[in-house]
Amino acid sequence: MQSLNLEPGVFWDYSVSRYTKGDMAPLAILLQDNHNVNVNILLLVGWCLENNFIINLPQLKAVIEASSSVEEKLKVHRAKRKAAHPDKGADPAVYTALKAEELELEREQQRDIVAAFNEQSVVHLGQAQLTTGSVFNASMAAFINAYGLRDNAEARRLVSLVIKELS
């Protein structure tokens, strides 16, 4: 086990770089909208995969719990922003302001996620174990179980596509 100190700014930069890569954003939004997945948690698991950390199910549940208060605020705000989309006749300036507010809520949630993650005793795999796929199996299994996606073929397919986007 390794003590970790992931910095919120580092995780934000990672998230922005991955979220804007390829089809990641639309896949993440499908998981969010259709399967109630927290995109910031999905990105954290992606960070774990890329950096060879294993987060187990109890640890991931603790991180999800830490993100829950802001998640509820985000859901309400996201619905308000979507309703104010210019395609629905709303003022583009209002939509832009709502989008900026949503990004601030996302940052707040990521700070909570990082703080909770840093409290966990996650396992770090050395370079020799990188080719085994163990990180994928353990961290993704935790993610799939945490969100109850094990029996949901569509959600698991989307998660697999997200993993491909990260590689």
C-alpha positions as CSV (number, residue, x, y, z in Angstrom):
1,M,0.0,0.0,0.0
2,Q,1.1,3.5,-0.7
3,S,0.1,6.7,0.9
4,L,-1.1,9.1,-1.8
5,N,-1.4,12.8,-2.2
6,L,-3.2,13.4,-5.5
7,E,-3.6,17.2,-6.0
8,P,-7.0,18.6,-7.1
9,G,-5.4,20.7,-9.8
10,V,-3.5,17.7,-11.2
11,F,-6.7,15.7,-11.3
12,W,-8.7,18.5,-12.9
13,D,-6.0,18.9,-15.6
14,Y,-6.1,15.1,-16.2
15,S,-9.9,15.1,-16.3
16,V,-10.1,17.9,-18.9
17,S,-7.4,16.3,-21.1
18,R,-9.2,12.9,-21.0
19,Y,-12.8,14.2,-21.2
20,T,-12.0,16.1,-24.4
21,K,-10.2,13.1,-26.0
22,G,-12.0,11.3,-28.9
23,D,-15.4,10.0,-27.9
24,M,-14.9,10.2,-24.2
25,A,-17.4,13.1,-23.5
26,P,-20.4,11.5,-25.3
27,L,-19.6,8.1,-23.8
28,A,-19.4,9.6,-20.3
29,I,-22.6,11.6,-20.8
30,L,-24.4,8.4,-21.9
31,L,-23.2,6.6,-18.7
32,Q,-24.2,9.7,-16.7
33,D,-27.7,10.2,-18.2
34,N,-28.7,6.6,-18.8
35,H,-26.9,4.7,-16.0
36,N,-26.6,7.3,-13.2
37,V,-22.7,7.2,-13.3
38,N,-20.8,10.1,-11.8
39,V,-18.4,11.2,-14.6
40,N,-15.9,12.5,-12.1
41,I,-15.7,9.1,-10.4
42,L,-15.4,7.5,-13.9
43,L,-12.4,9.8,-14.5
44,L,-10.9,9.0,-11.2
45,V,-11.0,5.3,-12.0
46,G,-9.4,6.2,-15.4
47,W,-6.7,8.0,-13.5
48,C,-6.1,4.9,-11.4
49,L,-5.9,2.8,-14.5
50,E,-3.4,5.0,-16.2
51,N,-1.3,5.5,-13.0
52,N,-1.3,1.9,-11.9
53,F,-3.4,2.3,-8.7
54,I,-6.0,-0.1,-7.6
55,I,-9.0,1.2,-5.8
56,N,-11.2,-1.5,-4.3
57,L,-14.9,-1.5,-3.8
58,P,-15.0,-0.2,-0.2
59,Q,-12.5,2.5,-1.0
60,L,-14.5,3.5,-4.1
61,K,-17.7,3.6,-2.2
62,A,-16.1,6.0,0.3
63,V,-15.1,8.3,-2.5
64,I,-18.5,8.1,-4.1
65,E,-20.1,9.0,-0.7
66,A,-17.8,12.0,-0.4
67,S,-19.0,13.2,-3.8
68,S,-22.7,12.8,-3.1
69,S,-23.6,16.2,-1.6
70,V,-22.2,18.0,-4.6
71,E,-23.6,15.4,-7.0
72,E,-27.1,16.3,-5.9
73,K,-26.4,20.0,-6.5
74,L,-24.9,19.1,-9.9
75,K,-28.0,17.1,-11.0
76,V,-30.3,20.0,-10.2
77,H,-28.0,22.6,-11.9
78,R,-27.4,20.3,-14.9
79,A,-31.2,20.1,-15.5
80,K,-31.5,23.9,-15.2
81,R,-28.7,24.4,-17.7
82,K,-30.1,21.9,-20.2
83,A,-33.5,23.6,-19.9
84,A,-31.8,27.0,-20.7
85,H,-30.1,25.8,-23.9
86,P,-30.2,28.3,-26.7
87,D,-31.7,25.6,-29.0
88,K,-34.8,25.8,-26.7
89,G,-35.0,29.6,-27.3
90,A,-33.1,30.6,-24.2
91,D,-30.6,33.5,-24.0
92,P,-27.1,32.2,-24.9
93,A,-25.5,34.4,-22.2
94,V,-27.7,32.7,-19.5
95,Y,-26.7,29.3,-20.8
96,T,-23.0,30.3,-20.8
97,A,-23.2,31.5,-17.2
98,L,-25.0,28.3,-16.1
99,K,-22.3,26.3,-17.8
100,A,-19.6,28.2,-16.0
101,E,-21.4,27.6,-12.7
102,E,-21.7,23.9,-13.5
103,L,-17.9,23.7,-14.1
104,E,-17.3,25.3,-10.7
105,L,-19.6,22.7,-9.1
106,E,-17.6,20.0,-11.0
107,R,-14.4,21.4,-9.5
108,E,-15.9,21.4,-6.0
109,Q,-16.9,17.8,-6.4
110,Q,-13.5,16.9,-7.7
111,R,-11.9,18.5,-4.6
112,D,-14.2,16.3,-2.4
113,I,-13.3,13.2,-4.5
114,V,-9.5,13.9,-4.3
115,A,-9.7,14.5,-0.5
116,A,-11.6,11.2,0.0
117,F,-9.3,9.3,-2.4
118,N,-6.2,10.6,-0.6
119,E,-7.6,9.1,2.7
120,Q,-7.6,5.6,1.1
121,S,-4.8,3.2,1.3
122,V,-4.8,2.3,-2.4
123,V,-2.5,-0.3,-3.9
124,H,0.1,0.9,-6.4
125,L,1.5,-1.6,-8.8
126,G,5.1,-1.4,-9.9
127,Q,6.2,-1.2,-13.5
128,A,6.7,-5.0,-13.7
129,Q,3.0,-5.6,-13.3
130,L,1.8,-3.1,-15.9
131,T,1.2,-5.7,-18.6
132,T,-1.0,-8.0,-16.4
133,G,-4.1,-6.0,-16.7
134,S,-4.7,-6.3,-12.9
135,V,-5.4,-2.6,-12.5
136,F,-8.2,-2.8,-15.1
137,N,-9.7,-5.9,-13.5
138,A,-9.7,-4.7,-9.9
139,S,-10.5,-1.0,-10.3
140,M,-13.1,-1.5,-13.1
141,A,-14.7,-4.4,-11.2
142,A,-15.0,-2.0,-8.2
143,F,-16.5,0.7,-10.5
144,I,-19.0,-1.7,-12.1
145,N,-20.1,-3.1,-8.8
146,A,-20.3,0.3,-7.1
147,Y,-22.8,1.5,-9.8
148,G,-24.6,-1.8,-10.1
149,L,-23.7,-2.3,-13.7
150,R,-22.7,-6.0,-13.6
151,D,-25.9,-7.2,-15.2
152,N,-26.2,-4.2,-17.5
153,A,-24.6,-5.1,-20.9
154,E,-25.1,-1.7,-22.4
155,A,-23.5,0.1,-19.5
156,R,-20.6,-2.4,-19.5
157,R,-20.1,-1.9,-23.2
158,L,-20.0,1.9,-22.7
159,V,-17.4,1.4,-19.9
160,S,-15.3,-0.7,-22.2
161,L,-15.4,2.0,-24.8
162,V,-14.3,4.6,-22.3
163,I,-11.4,2.4,-21.3
164,K,-10.4,2.2,-25.0
165,E,-10.5,6.0,-25.2
166,L,-8.1,6.2,-22.3
167,S,-5.5,3.8,-24.0
